[in-house]
Amino acid sequence: GGRSLQPSRKWIRDVWEFAREDTDRVKFAFKVGLAVLLTALLILFRAPYEVFGTNIIWSIITVAIMFEYTVGATFNRGFNRALGSIVAGIFAIVAIQIGLSSGHIAEPYVIGLSIFLVGAATSFMKLLPSLVPYEYGFRVALFTYCLIVVSGYRMGNPIRTSMDRLYSIAIGGLIAVLVNVLIFPIWAGEQLHKELVACFSSVADSLEECVRKYLRDDGSGDAEFSKKVLDDFPDEPAFKKCRATLNTSAKLESLAVSANWEPPHGRFRHFFYPWSEYVKVGAVLRHCAYEVMALHGCLHSEIQAPYNLRCTFQPEILDATNQAAELIRSLAKDISNMSRRSLHTNLLKRVHSSTERLQRSIDVHSYLLTSSTHDTAERFCPPARLSNAPSLNLKDFSDKLTEAAAAAPVLRSESYHESMKRQQRRLHSWPSREVDDGFDVDGGGGGAEADGTPRMKALESTAALSLATFTSLLIEFVARLDHLVDAVDVLAKLAKFKEDQQGLK
Amino acid sequence: GGRSLQPSRKWIRDVWEFAREDTDRVKFAFKVGLAVLLTALLILFRAPYEVFGTNIIWSIITVAIMFEYTVGATFNRGFNRALGSIVAGIFAIVAIQIGLSSGHIAEPYVIGLSIFLVGAATSFMKLLPSLVPYEYGFRVALFTYCLIVVSGYRMGNPIRTSMDRLYSIAIGGLIAVLVNVLIFPIWAGEQLHKELVACFSSVADSLEECVRKYLRDDGSGDAEFSKKVLDDFPDEPAFKKCRATLNTSAKLESLAVSANWEPPHGRFRHFFYPWSEYVKVGAVLRHCAYEVMALHGCLHSEIQAPYNLRCTFQPEILDATNQAAELIRSLAKDISNMSRRSLHTNLLKRVHSSTERLQRSIDVHSYLLTSSTHDTAERFCPPARLSNAPSLNLKDFSDKLTEAAAAAPVLRSESYHESMKRQQRRLHSWPSREVDDGFDVDGGGGGAEADGTPRMKALESTAALSLATFTSLLIEFVARLDHLVDAVDVLAKLAKFKEDQQGLK
């Protein structure tokens, strides 16, 4: 029986890990249990039951339906339920009066017609884009209306029925809100805050990971993009997270909606805290993440710049990347600590100057990016470049670089032919399907490309230009950081982040 | 009072437009009204009311809560509600038996404890990622359990209570399902099908729009990226749609989940229709759309290749773009018609060969992309290029090109100095913040860039390389089309799309 236990044991371990990962989940579960128990006590004990009667059963339904994970979402849902119930109650009483005054025979027809109209109207209105957030309220209004009208018709005294129901719903709602707020409250604002900070660091991690892999990768593997387009890239853990941030917009928005319902709490101590700014910063960050996705596409593209060429610009690319990642992490830290340091201007300056250096370096060596790439790259690889590089603030990289320079010639002399062959295979692997068909679909156009050589050369040049693409995307990423810094500044101002004196020089 | 009527009139017109845009919305509203009315009749008429009693009120709640927009979603919600109710009922009866056997004094404690445990367990389980889709079922299970246990304790005969409740829920559910399926059914599968086709065309439109703007744009306006990062780009209607497709993943997934619940219907006539493949095709398409986003970023980047240079490669870029857009539209049409044409291989070949031509052209003119851009571009602009271009299948472009060639020299000679000035201003606008600070943050590094000239030149070269970036991204986009074609092929095979004889040569 040891084997059959394995899957269930694994499941238990998974659940345990899930609970330990965020203890709020366990707290939430116990809170729901407590809220339901408290409501049930109103019925289990004789005294309250005799006061409220069987209608008190509605308070249990209310608790079960209203209790949400965060305080804000519970408030939001409670508001929807309360407003829906009240509006439906008023409508129902009016409809019943009209039904009564229209006589005994007409009454069921009036009631039936009103139910049809209310059903159609609420269902249509909840589809309107501006009313979609109140979807639940319309649902509640519909069934409350039906219940009151129908039970009023069958049991008489509709006002009494609706008032009793309203009492029980109010009691259930009160218990749900009190338990949710007073016992280990889970604030949507806090969640939103953490979520945004996490997005920042996953973008920074993914950028670094992607660039590091681009510079390290010597062209082994990776030829099969087809299997990878929807893959999780198991050797790139940060990429998965970064891709996940692209889909956070709905989550951030719903958390911000919930957070708007929350009173000042914890670190968020003033009224009208600008939660919507979090969503905006998230959107700007996502626009940065699109560039990381494009960089990642470049990394896994089938047309690649030769490794030699990539390592020519290694120090500048690494420098710009590290500066950019540092800036993003510093922004994340500031949001996380709710502090406002003037450090960003300096960091931004540094990012720009290292990007500048990268641009200049590409300009100086731009002849490498055009034809006869390999030989030129051969001549101007790391050793030659070292003397050329402005090594003033590249101390931390010069070690790596010397290392690389020492290793590179050996690697090149040993496996030069092999790497060339691999390079050619990779170039040939694109265009992948049609390479054997001779490209004669447009009527045998162009005799020059019939023999493979000129096409080979064209691809070689494009391959070299793919390095230019990579750096351009990196530069575009840096350009977007300006707007990210601006967005965080606006957030810091509106949210009144405290000035951090440490940050000032 | 004419003025005060304006907003309400506008609102009514908006609602009218909303209803006309998709008449399914109105149908849905009337269907809900009908379903609620039918359920209410069970109570309004004396005969059924005397059979079922007051418990029939639960069927109204069931209809109001279960009636969803699509057939699949209604089935899904109904399944959740049914399973939740049944499981809760069984648990409740077991708990009541245990309570009864534990004696009169212990009974309320046993019931209270069981309510707490069930509340905590269901709440924790619905947080588990694998059980999140059944969130509603857990909610139903919780309140059904509480209701049966509590009302069983107070009113006795729990099995009778729960059976009555189950009957009423079943009646409500049946009415909801019958009305939803038999009267103007709105199928989730149909919606998913249309949604995916719409995503295809918005990607194609956005690609064409972006490239057309890139080639047409002479550098006017657009300097203020800051205002635009979150803007809707009002002059680019397709971009907005394309950006919207990036956020469709959740929508496609939920539609696919709903569609899996639907029986064969309409055009989707066999069992186990591969709805999940739609989600996969959507994911591959999104990966193509990321490249369009990057192209768009390139278009609005502050570093731009000179207009002259861009128009040098205009025919090849336009050709590749049009071929790619045509391929995407053809894929969309195939999915839309559920047909399988062998045309795609030809289209893909054509896309690849025109991309090939673009690559070759860039290789031939790659010296344009390096230093002293302007003068060279001047020399090699349209007139010179025309003789060079393989005009065999560029007939449709040659007209435009001749036009451009005729217009270009006039434009250039007239406003050459002005465009140069604008170009320089644009180059200077980046790096936007630090340009006055002298870049001395890293300790006065590098004396060469102290005077503006070399930096200017570096930026000019990078500006030219931005064209290489644009074309590389376009080529990467085309490379991803291979995978899109593959994904659509898999879908066509699994969904048994019919072979279209027209498509065969």
Interface residues (C-beta under 8 A of the other chain):
Chain A: V15 F18 A19 R25 V26 F28 A29 F30 K31 V32 G33 L34 A35 V36 L37 T39 A40 L41 I43 L44 F45 Y49 T54 I57 I60 I61 A64 I65 F67 Y69 P108 I111 G112 I115 F116 L117 V118 G119 A120 A121 T122 S123 F124 L127 L128 P129 R139 L142 F143 C146 L147 V149 V150 S151 Y153 R154 M155 F225 S226 V229 L230 L246 N247 S249 A250 K280 A283 V284 H287 Y290 E291 M293 A294 G297 C298 S301 E302 I303 T345 N346 L348 K349 R350 H352 S353 T355 E356 R357 Q359 R360 I362 D363 V364 S366 Y367 L369 T370 S371 P390 L392 N393 W430 P431 S432 R433 E434 D437 F439 V441 D442 G443 G445 G446 E449 P454 R455 K457 A458 L459 E460 S461 T462 L465 S466 A468 T469 T471 S472 L473 I475 E476 A479 R480 D482 H483 D486
Chain B: V15 F18 A19 R25 V26 F28 A29 F30 K31 V32 G33 L34 A35 V36 L37 T39 A40 L41 I43 L44 F45 Y49 T54 I57 I60 I61 A64 I65 F67 Y69 P108 I111 G112 I115 F116 L117 V118 G119 A120 A121 T122 S123 F124 L127 L128 P129 R139 L142 F143 C146 L147 V149 V150 S151 Y153 R154 M155 F225 S226 V229 L230 L246 N247 S249 A250 K280 A283 V284 H287 Y290 E291 M293 A294 G297 C298 S301 E302 I303 T345 N346 L348 K349 R350 H352 S353 T355 E356 R357 Q359 R360 I362 D363 V364 S366 Y367 L369 T370 S371 P390 L392 N393 W430 P431 S432 R433 E434 D437 F439 V441 D442 G443 G445 G446 E449 P454 R455 K457 A458 L459 E460 S461 T462 L465 S466 A468 T469 T471 S472 L473 I475 E476 A479 R480 D482 H483 D486
